[in-house]
Amino acid sequence: MLPLERKQQILTWLEEEETLRISEISKRLDVSVMTVYRDLKPLIEEQKVLKTSNGVTYTPENTVVSKNCSYCNKPSNTRFSVQLIKSNNRVEHTCCAHCALLRYQDIEQKVSQIICYDFLKETTISAKIATFLFNSDLQLNHCQPQVLIFESMKQAKQFQLGFGGDIYQFEGAVDKVNEVMKGKGCNKSII
């Protein structure tokens, strides 16, 4: 295995396990401890890993929370933003439910929780139990197709009576946004 491949393998293990002993890395890679130290040196210098007393620990790539959407790069510090919490406790922010659903599809296996805000009450809810309203007549500065989130089906239906649109539960919303987008990039609509 080439040094570059060993470094990538070490990063992969650390991303999954967070901390490893030098002797364990040596054993897994079937190389000497000195080879492991040589492989780790640039990773430590690049601050990708942190040396501990008897091993190394993973350093998150970005400890600063980005204020931009992880899907379309628009500002994500609004009441419409959605947070995808990954299994490794990293948090990704999206500007709206549309981008959150698309990003979820991309990294579904890594997501442990999705937190969003109810459109009417601005209370925090889990997206997996929320109701999603697509393409209402109320036009906001959202990515298209516009998706609004409601805590309950009843609220979504009442809003739908006044502003139209189509209602979906979480899995149906993921399928619908992917069907509409068909692999295209995010269409940012600014009104």
C-alpha positions as CSV (number, residue, x, y, z in Angstrom):
1,M,0.0,0.0,0.0
2,L,1.3,3.4,-0.9
3,P,1.9,6.1,1.8
4,L,-1.0,8.2,0.4
5,E,-3.3,5.2,0.5
6,R,-2.2,4.4,4.1
7,K,-2.9,8.1,5.2
8,Q,-6.4,7.9,3.6
9,Q,-7.1,4.6,5.4
10,I,-5.9,6.0,8.7
11,L,-8.2,9.1,8.2
12,T,-11.1,6.7,7.4
13,W,-10.6,4.7,10.5
14,L,-10.3,7.8,12.7
15,E,-13.4,9.3,11.2
16,E,-15.3,6.1,12.2
17,E,-13.6,5.4,15.5
18,E,-12.3,8.8,16.5
19,T,-9.2,7.6,18.4
20,L,-6.6,4.9,17.6
21,R,-3.4,3.7,19.2
22,I,-0.2,3.8,17.0
23,S,0.3,0.0,17.7
24,E,-3.2,-0.7,16.4
25,I,-2.7,1.3,13.2
26,S,0.7,-0.6,12.7
27,K,-1.0,-3.9,13.1
28,R,-3.9,-3.1,10.8
29,L,-1.7,-1.8,8.1
30,D,0.9,-4.5,8.6
31,V,3.7,-1.9,8.7
32,S,6.2,-0.8,11.4
33,V,5.4,1.8,14.1
34,M,8.0,4.1,12.5
35,T,6.2,3.9,9.2
36,V,3.0,4.9,11.0
37,Y,4.7,7.8,12.6
38,R,6.0,8.9,9.1
39,D,2.5,8.6,7.7
40,L,1.0,10.6,10.6
41,K,3.5,13.5,10.6
42,P,1.9,15.3,7.6
43,L,-1.6,14.6,8.9
44,I,-0.6,16.2,12.3
45,E,1.0,19.2,10.6
46,E,-2.2,19.7,8.5
47,Q,-4.2,19.4,11.7
48,K,-6.3,16.6,10.4
49,V,-5.3,14.4,13.4
50,L,-4.2,15.3,16.9
51,K,-1.4,13.4,18.6
52,T,-2.3,12.0,22.0
53,S,-0.1,10.3,24.6
54,N,-0.6,6.9,23.1
55,G,-2.1,7.4,19.7
56,V,-4.0,9.8,17.5
57,T,-7.5,11.3,17.5
58,Y,-9.6,12.6,14.7
59,T,-9.8,16.4,14.3
60,P,-13.0,17.5,12.5
61,E,-12.3,19.1,9.1
62,N,-14.3,22.2,9.9
63,T,-14.7,23.1,13.6
64,V,-16.2,26.5,12.6
65,V,-19.9,26.2,11.8
66,S,-20.5,27.4,8.2
67,K,-23.2,30.0,7.7
68,N,-23.8,28.7,4.2
69,C,-26.0,25.9,2.9
70,S,-24.0,22.7,2.5
71,Y,-26.0,22.0,-0.7
72,C,-26.3,25.3,-2.6
73,N,-24.0,27.6,-0.6
74,K,-26.7,30.2,0.1
75,P,-26.8,31.8,3.6
76,S,-28.3,29.3,6.0
77,N,-28.9,31.5,9.0
78,T,-32.6,32.0,8.5
79,R,-35.7,30.6,10.2
80,F,-36.1,28.3,7.2
81,S,-32.7,26.6,7.7
82,V,-32.5,22.9,8.5
83,Q,-29.7,21.0,10.3
84,L,-28.6,17.6,9.4
85,I,-26.8,15.9,12.3
86,K,-24.4,13.2,11.2
87,S,-23.5,10.1,13.1
88,N,-20.1,11.6,13.9
89,N,-21.9,14.6,15.6
90,R,-20.9,17.0,12.8
91,V,-23.7,19.4,11.8
92,E,-24.5,20.5,8.3
93,H,-26.8,23.5,7.7
94,T,-29.0,24.0,4.7
95,C,-30.8,27.1,3.7
96,C,-34.2,25.5,3.3
97,A,-36.1,22.2,3.3
98,H,-35.6,21.7,-0.4
99,C,-31.8,21.6,0.0
100,A,-32.1,19.6,3.2
101,L,-34.1,16.8,1.4
102,L,-31.6,16.8,-1.5
103,R,-28.6,16.7,0.9
104,Y,-30.2,14.0,3.0
105,Q,-30.6,11.8,-0.1
106,D,-26.8,12.2,-0.8
107,I,-25.7,11.3,2.7
108,E,-28.6,9.3,4.2
109,Q,-26.4,6.6,5.8
110,K,-24.4,9.2,7.7
111,V,-27.4,11.2,9.1
112,S,-28.6,10.4,12.6
113,Q,-31.1,13.3,12.9
114,I,-32.6,16.2,11.0
115,I,-33.8,19.3,12.9
116,C,-36.0,21.9,11.3
117,Y,-38.5,24.7,12.3
118,D,-42.2,24.6,11.9
119,F,-43.2,27.3,9.3
120,L,-46.0,28.8,11.4
121,K,-44.8,28.5,15.0
122,E,-41.0,28.5,14.4
123,T,-40.7,25.6,17.0
124,T,-38.0,23.0,16.6
125,I,-39.1,19.7,15.2
126,S,-37.7,16.5,13.8
127,A,-38.0,16.5,10.0
128,K,-38.7,12.8,10.0
129,I,-42.0,13.3,11.7
130,A,-42.9,16.6,10.0
131,T,-45.2,17.3,7.1
132,F,-43.9,19.0,3.9
133,L,-45.8,21.3,1.6
134,F,-44.4,21.7,-1.9
135,N,-45.1,24.6,-4.3
136,S,-47.6,26.7,-2.4
137,D,-48.7,30.0,-3.9
138,L,-46.8,31.9,-1.2
139,Q,-43.5,32.7,-2.8
140,L,-40.5,33.2,-0.6
141,N,-36.8,33.5,-1.4
142,H,-36.3,29.7,-1.4
143,C,-34.8,27.2,-3.7
144,Q,-37.3,25.7,-6.1
145,P,-39.4,23.7,-5.8
146,Q,-40.2,25.6,-2.6
147,V,-40.8,23.3,0.4
148,L,-42.4,24.5,3.7
149,I,-42.3,22.4,6.9
150,F,-45.2,21.9,9.3
151,E,-45.4,20.2,12.6
152,S,-48.7,18.5,11.9
153,M,-50.7,17.3,8.9
154,K,-53.6,19.4,10.2
155,Q,-51.6,22.6,10.0
156,A,-50.3,21.8,6.6
157,K,-53.8,21.0,5.2
158,Q,-55.2,24.3,6.6
159,F,-52.3,26.2,5.0
160,Q,-52.8,24.3,1.8
161,L,-56.5,25.4,1.7
162,G,-55.3,29.1,1.5
163,F,-52.1,28.8,-0.5
164,G,-52.3,25.5,-2.4
165,G,-49.5,23.0,-2.9
166,D,-49.0,19.3,-2.4
167,I,-48.5,17.6,1.0
168,Y,-46.0,14.8,1.7
169,Q,-44.6,13.0,4.8
170,F,-40.8,12.8,5.1
171,E,-40.0,9.8,2.8
172,G,-42.5,11.0,0.2
173,A,-40.9,14.5,0.3
174,V,-37.4,13.1,-0.3
175,D,-38.7,11.1,-3.2
176,K,-40.7,14.1,-4.6
177,V,-37.8,16.6,-4.5
178,N,-35.5,14.1,-6.2
179,E,-38.0,13.3,-8.8
180,V,-38.5,17.0,-9.6
181,M,-34.8,17.7,-9.6
182,K,-33.7,14.6,-11.6
183,G,-30.1,15.1,-10.7
184,K,-30.0,18.8,-11.7
185,G,-28.2,21.4,-9.5
186,C,-30.2,23.4,-7.1
187,N,-32.4,26.0,-8.9
188,K,-32.1,29.1,-6.7
189,S,-35.0,31.4,-7.3
190,I,-34.7,35.0,-6.2
191,I,-37.9,37.0,-6.4
